[in-house]
Amino acid sequence: MTTREDRNQDKITKGKQAQELLSNPLFNEIFTAIKAGYFEKLINIKKGDDYARDLKDVHESMQNLRMIEAYIDRCISSEKVVMNERNKIDINA
């Protein structure tokens, strides 16, 4: 069974790892290349029999990428909340 402190430490660890990802030039280059690839696919979709399916595929791929970015942001936000709570406890102690 995990304690609150264990969960908080996990949030801090994930938050730091997420910040490291965002500060990694290769990671940012990869995300930029993926986004550019999706955009390129989107503008090159041709009207025809497969239009709706192709559009849906690109849309879903872009949504998945957005979910990854949102999860990274949540990890960073959760770490900040835990650190702020700890700072308040330290100040009041």
Secondary structure, 3 states (H helix, E strand, C coil): CCCHHHHHHHHHHHHHHHHHHHCCHHHHHHHHHHHHHHHHHHHCCCCCCCHHHHHHHHHHHHHHHHHHHHHHHHHHHHHHHHHHHHHHHHHHC
